[in-house]
């Protein structure tokens, strides 16, 4: 089917030379509309010739719900009635006799490639997979090589399909490049993506010191999900031993999202300040609200300079992982370790932590331990009792950054050049965008069943992505172990004590939490602070809300960053790794036209007000009950910011590759800064 061809709506009386032709027509129509197709029924005569056949929406069959189950399964079937039925006429042609066009679910035009009926592997693709597999190239890398050849939008299968066809993964394709090749590559990327941003920092000898780059989609995504980021620099064994420094956040599915990447020749204060300022310029001066890093003092000092108002948190996992190194010399190490973990993880309030810490230090004579002393002085940056009142999108460690490093581990060697590494980063972007697209599709076309009859659960099921709804369900299930008691009432505020029965090892213990409920504002606050920390209502708050007969929670407890029913502008941004979809092309054209109107109206108050009014009226007409995340339209990326002044050398000067970096205490293998 021609991508631009409009498939006519099925009508009674349409004829086809065969059932295969009829299926092909209905399948192409379904792709245009955004639903899957399956053969529902057929009837043959005594000679085995098909006399009647029905093609239906793939959501036609509805699964029977099992009774007395506490297991939620992802649902794709709705019992949709949309279908066409054909009969074999005397002239041996198939004619449509029944048409049902209405669907009982939302359609997803433009995402049909995820539908099972559209996922196919041609013989050429199968042959390529087999040849590559025989050469030792595994499933994941094999798949990405095919995607690069055709683009995700043009590939008619996914990675799982490839893994069903071949087994192991190893990809070896790496190009050749040096410093000049990197600059040329960046320039090429900028041609494909006008909002691609890069900065090349060189020394007095025109030798590269530092690099930073971010594509247009990442810049736009930061405006939506950039409230919390993690940052970590780690050594990758490449030709120049450059520390790899990605900026990572979390999207509405809880997946990692990339906000740019840096390569540094040294990990000193000047390099990190340069990198943070370059990144901030790239993001139009929009500061993150919270940052998670490891304990590197240099990074901490750079954050204080560039992001003085951001809430800075130290990676808890890195700290607790150092216990054997720092405390194993003590005779009572195992006991100290157990007590320290209990004080850190089980203290629900700051005062409880203070008392527990003081008791531990005194009981085991740890007053002179400098490492513990330093941790205590920085307690407000890493102890859960101190940081849980701030929003961290559920993140507590820098392991999201490290997971990206693991992605590169199998691809980077001591021979990897700068250009090769930059290209690999582009592969990582493609992979993560495809995973987000797939998760969007799954949340849009399937859902998890409710575990209860509470309207509140249905409320979250309707609007949250599958991943975040599952998190809500986890809390709802844990409510089973919570028991509430009303302690006192003051005006319209009720104070509850919620006792949670928790299993620790082979034993059970009771944890007590205080929950406040305001009857006037329908406001609930729990001292566990899970909602403030992760944006998910906790089991203790749910216990009280249900007890108060609250059917649906106020909108303030439904975070827009977890919703699946918002149109997010960054998904329509043109980028080098996101093939030009029809929607992207339309968005780009509309933005240009709106910009022309803005230029005409900006100098005159009456025209300015006229345009604003017209835009509001236009939005009301085209909205169709769809929601838009306002954060996605706060600002547009500026192509003029693609290079900072005096940072990138002119084309007349030759750019030199960086010198091999002297490592700061790292071994000669792939490593993380834990």
Order of alpha helices (4+ residues) and beta strands (2+ residues): beta-alpha-beta-beta-beta-beta-beta-alpha-alpha-alpha-alpha-beta-beta-alpha-beta-beta-beta-alpha-beta-alpha-beta-alpha-alpha-alpha-alpha-alpha-alpha-alpha-alpha-beta-alpha-alpha-beta-beta-beta-beta-alpha-alpha-beta-alpha-alpha-beta
